[in-house]
């Protein structure tokens, strides 16, 4: 009897010791972080929404609760400034809003997230009724179309850009973003810079501001002779690619061109080369971007870049967050009151800076250059108040650290490069072989120019799905649960062995 009692007491002491060990470990792990990661909600840019989809999905797979709504850059900035969102996605600055300074009270920083480009999408047929998917447009022709100066597809300027190809006499339907839009701001900033003599009178006729970017076009009664407004990037690309979109042209982020198989125009850059908005061309153009002290962008050098590879309508996108007071960021006004929000954003931004850049070229963007990935790390330091991590090829998977833009970043060759002239009837005077597609993946398609000026078997663009890299997290609760599951069987095993010995 006494032996059994002593044995039972021994078992209880061991179980108590195990429980104590678990308790001590729980306390130790809890002390490693100030708070468990919290759910964060963001909204804003639809320009960056395709990248956000991947980043948010990867975050949620890894246990981080991140949500994002593509409401438009100005709406995102306003929601952030009013503390209705934890972060914003944007290409516009606070200065472009109707009520500038709305974010000043809360404080903010611009955190680079990815490089992208505005594609000029279109839906046109040749005189034989075949789809044209190699359209070439100079910067000035684009400016004239989107200010209503060119209103029909058979305009001589379009024919000149396309080796003399005369398109049918059809009215051009200009598709634009309704409401406030950062993409609108970028696109018309480009127009203002490359054709100021066209932009100035058009802006004056429509009472548009000329000291800040135009972010809304709805108030322009004489915008163009024929136009169609849509609220989101998806809707614009879907419409242009559809049968209803025949004879239309619009502006949208390049990734939507790939997703909805809407051809993107080849744009002539300042070097006289025709380019598409692939990652290598976006990257080349943004070498000429000028970043202000707060990292917001001044892009006149991009629109007029002399780099032969530069796609001229390129820009960075940003995430806007709170930040601790900093000498180099006078807009910062203190950290998040919820330290769990800080932990989630810091972990997520670290992933975006490195692993999150790996597949950007495949979905229509270009990864950040090394100096801007480092700026993300610096932004994390302003979030947490800790020293900034120094990024390099050794600890950051961003392909730009290794001199690459990643898979899918190379542009196909110009399909009109081998064609001297296309007559009024759409017949090429010299035989050319086209490789690739206006919106397609790189690679030889072996398609020959058709007699009607269209093409026969261009490779079509297909969006590429991928499983993104995991986001490392420091979820204290998860670690505690895992440790408890590992330690508990030890106590159970001791108890069972003692019970057997008693029997």
C-alpha positions in Angstrom: 0.0 0.0 0.0 2.8 2.5 1.0 4.8 1.5 -2.0 2.0 2.1 -4.3 1.3 5.5 -2.7 4.9 6.5 -2.9 5.0 5.4 -6.6 1.8 7.4 -7.3 3.3 10.5 -5.6 6.4 10.1 -7.7 4.3 10.0 -10.9 2.5 13.2 -9.8 5.8 14.9 -9.1 7.1 14.1 -12.5 3.9 15.2 -14.2 4.0 18.4 -12.2 7.6 18.9 -13.3 6.5 18.5 -17.0 3.7 21.0 -16.5 6.1 23.4 -14.9 8.5 23.0 -17.8 5.7 23.7 -20.3 4.7 26.8 -18.2 8.2 28.1 -18.1 8.7 27.6 -21.8 5.3 29.3 -22.6 6.4 32.3 -20.5 9.8 32.4 -22.2 8.3 32.3 -25.7 5.7 34.9 -24.8 8.6 37.2 -23.7 10.2 36.9 -27.2 7.5 39.1 -28.8 5.5 42.0 -27.5 2.3 40.7 -29.1 0.9 38.1 -31.4 0.5 39.1 -35.0 -2.9 40.8 -35.6 -5.2 41.0 -38.6 -4.4 43.9 -40.9 -6.7 45.4 -43.5 -5.6 47.5 -46.5 -7.2 49.0 -49.6 -6.3 51.1 -52.6 -4.6 50.7 -55.9 -6.0 48.3 -58.5 -2.8 48.8 -60.5 -1.0 46.6 -57.9 -3.9 44.3 -57.2 -2.6 41.3 -59.1 0.6 41.4 -57.1 -1.4 41.9 -53.9 -3.4 38.8 -54.7 -0.2 36.7 -54.6 1.2 38.5 -51.6 -2.0 38.2 -49.6 -2.5 34.6 -50.5 1.0 33.7 -49.4 0.5 35.6 -46.2 -2.7 33.8 -45.3 -1.1 30.4 -46.2 1.6 31.2 -43.7 -0.8 32.2 -41.0 -0.7 36.0 -41.3 -4.1 37.6 -41.6 -3.8 40.2 -44.3 -6.7 41.5 -46.4 -6.7 44.0 -49.3 -9.5 45.6 -51.3 -8.6 47.2 -54.7 -10.8 50.4 -54.3 -8.3 52.7 -56.1 -5.3 54.6 -54.9 -7.0 57.9 -53.9 -9.7 55.9 -52.0 -7.0 53.9 -50.2 -5.0 57.0 -49.2 -8.2 58.6 -47.9 -9.2 55.5 -45.9 -5.7 55.3 -44.4 -5.7 58.9 -43.5 -9.1 58.5 -41.8 -7.8 55.4 -39.9 -10.3 53.2 -41.8 -7.5 51.0 -43.1 -4.2 49.8 -41.6 -2.3 50.4 -44.8 -2.9 51.6 -48.4 -1.7 50.6 -51.8 -1.0 53.6 -54.2 0.7 55.1 -57.1 -0.6 58.6 -56.2 0.7 60.8 -53.4 -1.3 62.5 -50.7 -0.7 65.8 -52.5 -2.8 64.6 -55.5 -6.0 64.2 -53.4 -8.8 66.6 -53.4 -8.2 67.2 -49.7 -4.3 67.2 -49.4 -3.0 66.6 -45.9 -5.6 64.1 -45.0 -2.9 61.6 -43.8 -0.8 64.1 -42.0 -2.4 63.7 -38.6 -1.9 60.0 -38.6 1.5 60.1 -40.1 2.8 58.0 -43.0 5.7 56.6 -45.1 5.8 55.5 -48.7 7.1 51.9 -48.9 8.1 50.7 -52.4 6.3 47.4 -53.2 6.8 46.6 -57.0 7.5 48.1 -60.4 4.8 48.1 -63.0 3.7 49.7 -66.2 0.6 51.1 -67.8 -0.3 49.1 -70.9 -2.2 50.7 -73.9 -4.8 47.9 -74.6 -6.9 47.8 -77.7 -9.3 45.8 -79.8 -9.0 46.4 -83.6 -9.6 44.4 -86.8 -8.0 44.9 -90.2 -9.9 45.6 -93.4 -10.4 41.8 -93.8 -12.0 41.4 -90.4 -8.9 39.8 -88.7 -7.8 40.7 -85.3 -4.8 43.1 -85.2 -2.5 42.2 -82.3 0.7 44.0 -83.3 -0.5 47.6 -83.2 2.3 50.2 -82.8 1.7 53.6 -81.4 4.2 56.5 -80.8 4.1 58.5 -77.6 2.6 61.5 -79.5 -0.1 59.4 -81.2 -1.1 58.0 -77.8 -1.4 61.5 -76.4 -3.5 62.6 -79.4 -5.9 59.6 -79.0 -6.4 60.0 -75.3 -7.2 63.8 -75.6 -9.6 63.3 -78.5 -7.3 64.8 -81.1 -7.4 61.5 -83.1 -10.8 60.0 -83.1 -10.9 57.5 -86.0 -8.8 54.3 -86.5 -7.9 55.2 -90.1 -6.1 58.4 -89.0 -2.8 58.9 -91.0 -0.8 59.1 -87.7 -1.8 55.5 -86.8 -1.0 54.3 -90.3 2.4 55.9 -90.2 3.2 54.2 -86.9 2.3 50.9 -88.4 4.3 50.9 -91.6 1.5 52.4 -93.7 -1.2 50.0 -92.5 -4.6 51.8 -93.0 -7.2 50.5 -90.5 -11.0 50.7 -91.2 -12.7 54.0 -90.9 -14.2 53.3 -87.5 -14.6 55.7 -84.5 -12.2 55.1 -81.6 -13.9 54.4 -78.3 -11.6 55.6 -75.5 -12.0 53.5 -72.3 -10.9 55.2 -69.2 -11.2 54.8 -65.4 -14.2 56.3 -63.8 -13.8 58.0 -60.4 -10.5 58.8 -58.8 -7.6 56.6 -59.9 -3.8 56.5 -59.5 -3.5 54.8 -62.9 -5.3 57.7 -64.5 -2.8 60.0 -62.6 0.2 58.1 -64.0 -1.1 57.9 -67.5 -2.0 61.5 -67.9 1.2 62.6 -66.3 2.9 60.7 -69.1 0.7 62.5 -71.7 1.5 65.9 -70.1 5.2 65.2 -70.3 5.5 63.8 -73.8 3.0 66.1 -75.5 2.6 69.3 -73.5 1.3 71.3 -76.5 -1.6 68.8 -76.8 -2.2 68.3 -73.1 -2.2 72.0 -72.1 -5.2 73.1 -74.3 -7.1 69.9 -73.6 -6.7 70.3 -69.8 -7.7 74.0 -70.1 -10.9 73.1 -72.1 -11.9 70.6 -69.4 -10.8 72.7 -66.4 -8.3 70.1 -65.2 -5.5 71.1 -62.8 -2.0 71.3 -64.3 0.0 71.6 -61.1 -0.8 68.1 -59.7 -1.7 64.9 -61.5 -5.1 64.5 -62.9 -6.7 61.6 -60.9 -10.3 61.9 -62.2 -11.8 62.4 -65.7 -15.5 62.1 -65.1 -16.0 65.9 -64.9 -14.7 66.4 -68.5 -17.8 66.8 -70.8 -15.6 67.1 -73.9 -13.2 64.4 -72.9 -13.2 62.7 -76.3 -15.9 62.4 -79.0 -16.6 58.7 -77.9 -15.7 57.2 -74.6 -16.6 54.6 -72.0 -15.8 54.7 -68.3 -15.3 51.7 -65.9 -14.6 51.7 -62.2 -11.9 49.0 -62.0 -8.9 47.6 -63.9 -10.6 44.2 -64.3 -13.6 45.8 -65.9 -11.5 47.8 -68.4 -9.5 44.8 -69.5 -12.6 42.6 -69.8 -14.5 45.1 -71.9 -11.6 45.8 -74.3 -11.0 42.1 -74.8 -14.6 41.3 -75.4 -16.7 41.5 -78.6 -18.3 44.7 -77.2 -14.9 46.3 -77.0 -14.2 46.2 -80.7 -12.7 49.5 -81.9 -11.8 50.4 -78.3 -8.6 51.5 -76.6 -7.8 52.0 -73.0 -5.0 52.2 -70.3 -4.5 49.6 -67.6 -1.7 47.8 -65.7 0.1 45.3 -68.0 -0.8 42.3 -65.9 -4.5 42.7 -66.8 -3.5 42.6 -70.5 -1.9 39.2 -69.8 -4.8 37.9 -67.7 -7.6 38.8 -70.1 -5.7 38.3 -73.4 -6.2 41.9 -74.5 -3.3 43.0 -76.8 -0.9 45.7 -75.6 0.4 48.3 -78.1 4.1 48.5 -78.9 5.1 52.0 -77.8 7.8 54.0 -79.4 10.2 55.3 -76.7 12.4 58.4 -76.8 15.2 56.4 -78.3 13.0 55.5 -81.3 12.6 51.9 -80.3 9.3 50.0 -80.1 8.8 48.2 -76.8 6.2 46.3 -74.8 5.8 46.6 -71.0 7.8 43.5 -70.0 9.9 43.4 -66.8 13.2 44.1 -68.6 11.7 47.2 -70.3 10.0 48.4 -67.1 13.3 48.0 -65.2 15.3 49.8 -67.9 12.9 52.7 -67.9 12.8 53.1 -64.1 16.6 53.6 -64.0 15.7 57.2 -65.0 13.2 57.6 -62.2 13.9 60.4 -59.7 12.9 59.6 -56.1 12.1 62.4 -53.7 13.4 62.3 -50.1 10.1 60.6 -49.0 10.6 58.0 -51.9 7.6 59.4 -53.9 8.4 59.3 -57.6 9.1 62.0 -60.2 8.8 60.2 -63.6 9.6 62.8 -66.3 12.9 61.1 -66.9 11.2 57.7 -67.3 8.7 59.1 -69.9 11.6 60.5 -71.9 14.3 57.9 -71.2 16.8 57.4 -73.9 17.5 53.8 -72.9 16.6 51.7 -76.0 14.9 49.1 -73.9 12.8 51.6 -71.8 9.1 51.2 -71.7 8.1 54.8 -71.1 4.8 54.4 -69.1 6.4 52.7 -66.1 6.2 53.5 -62.4 6.6 52.1 -58.9 3.7 51.2 -56.6 3.8 51.9 -52.9 2.4 50.6 -49.6 1.6 53.4 -47.1 2.0 52.6 -43.4 2.5 54.4 -40.1 6.0 54.9 -38.8 7.9 56.0 -35.7 9.2 59.6 -35.7 12.3 59.8 -37.8 14.7 62.5 -38.8 14.7 61.3 -42.4 10.9 61.0 -42.6 9.2 64.2 -41.2 5.8 62.7 -42.3 6.1 60.0 -39.6 4.0 60.6 -36.5 4.3 57.5 -34.3 3.8 53.7 -34.5 0.6 51.7 -34.5 -1.1 51.6 -31.2 -1.7 47.8 -31.7 1.8 46.2 -31.7 0.3 43.1 -33.3 -0.4 45.2 -36.4 3.2 46.3 -36.4 4.4 42.7 -36.1 2.1 41.5 -39.0 3.1 44.3 -41.3 6.8 44.0 -40.5 6.8 40.3 -41.3 4.7 40.8 -44.5 6.8 43.7 -45.8 10.0 41.6 -45.3 8.5 38.9 -47.4 7.4 41.4 -50.1 10.9 42.9 -50.2 12.5 39.6 -51.1 10.6 36.4 -51.7 7.6 38.4 -52.9 9.6 39.8 -55.9 10.6 36.4 -57.3 7.6 35.8 -59.6 6.6 39.4 -60.4 7.8 39.3 -64.0 5.5 36.3 -64.7 2.4 38.2 -63.8 3.1 41.5 -65.5 5.3 43.5 -63.1 9.1 43.9 -62.6 10.8 43.2 -59.2 12.2 46.1 -57.2 15.9 47.0 -57.7 18.2 46.2 -54.8 18.2 49.8 -53.4 14.4 49.8 -53.1 14.3 46.4 -51.5 16.7 47.9 -49.0 14.3 50.8 -48.6 11.6 48.3 -47.6 13.9 47.0 -44.9 14.5 50.6 -43.8 10.7 51.2 -43.7 10.4 48.1 -41.5 12.9 49.7 -39.1 10.7 52.8 -38.9 7.8 50.6 -38.1 9.4 48.7 -35.3 12.0 51.1 -34.0 14.7 48.5 -34.5 17.9 48.8 -36.6 17.3 48.1 -40.3 18.3 44.7 -41.7 20.9 44.9 -44.5 19.7 43.0 -47.5 21.9 41.2 -50.0 21.8 38.3 -52.4 22.8 36.0 -49.5 19.6 36.8 -47.5 17.1 38.1 -50.1 15.6 36.1 -52.9 14.7 39.2 -55.0 16.2 38.2 -58.5 17.5 41.8 -59.0 20.2 41.1 -56.4 21.5 38.5 -58.8 21.2 40.7 -61.9 18.0 39.2 -63.2 14.4 40.3 -63.4 13.1 36.7 -63.1 11.4 34.2 -65.3 9.1 35.8 -67.9 10.7 39.1 -67.9 12.1 39.1 -71.5 10.2 40.8 -74.3 9.5 39.2 -77.6 11.0 40.7 -80.8 9.2 43.5 -82.7 6.9 41.8 -85.2 7.1 44.7 -87.6 10.9 44.9 -87.6 11.3 42.9 -90.8 8.5 44.6 -92.7 9.4 47.7 -94.8 5.8 48.9 -95.5 2.2 47.7 -95.5 0.1 49.1 -98.3 -3.3 50.7 -98.0 -4.9 47.3 -98.7 -3.0 45.8 -95.8 -0.4 43.9 -97.9 3.2 43.8 -96.7 5.8 44.9 -99.3 8.4 42.8 -97.6 8.0 39.4 -95.9 8.5 39.4 -92.2 8.4 36.7 -89.6 6.8 37.6 -86.3 7.8 36.1 -83.0 5.8 36.5 -79.8 2.5 38.4 -79.4 1.4 41.9 -78.5 0.4 40.7 -75.1 1.9 37.2 -75.1 4.6 35.3 -73.5 8.1 35.5 -75.0 9.1 32.8 -77.4 9.0 32.2 -81.1 5.5 31.8 -82.5 6.5 31.5 -86.1 3.5 33.5 -87.3 3.7 35.3 -90.7 2.0 38.6 -91.4 -1.3 38.0 -93.2 -2.2 39.7 -96.4 -5.0 41.6 -94.6 -2.6 43.1 -92.1 -3.6 40.9 -89.2 -1.9 37.6 -88.2 -2.7 34.0 -88.3 -1.3 32.2 -85.2 0.1 34.6 -82.7 0.9 33.1 -79.4 -1.7 34.2 -76.9 -0.9 35.4 -73.4 -1.8 33.1 -70.6 -1.5 34.1 -66.9 0.9 31.9 -65.0 -0.1 30.5 -61.6 2.5 29.7 -59.0 2.9 28.7 -55.4 4.5 31.5 -53.7 7.3 31.2 -51.1 6.3 30.8 -47.5 6.4 33.8 -45.2 8.5 33.2 -42.1 6.5 34.2 -39.0 7.1 34.5 -35.3 3.6 33.6 -34.2 4.1 33.1 -30.4 0.8 31.2 -29.9 1.7 28.7 -32.7 5.0 28.1 -31.1 3.4 27.6 -27.6 0.9 25.1 -29.0 3.6 23.2 -30.9 5.8 23.0 -27.9 2.9 21.8 -25.7 2.1 19.1 -28.2 5.7 18.0 -28.2 6.2 17.9 -24.4 2.8 16.5 -23.3 3.5 13.0 -24.5 6.5 12.8 -22.2 4.3 13.3 -19.1 1.7 10.8 -20.5 4.4 8.3 -21.1 5.8 8.6 -17.6 2.4 8.2 -16.1 1.6 5.1 -18.2 4.9 3.4 -17.3 4.3 4.0 -13.6 0.8 2.6 -13.8 2.1 -0.5 -15.4 4.8 -1.0 -12.8 2.2 -0.6 -10.0 0.0 -3.3 -11.6 
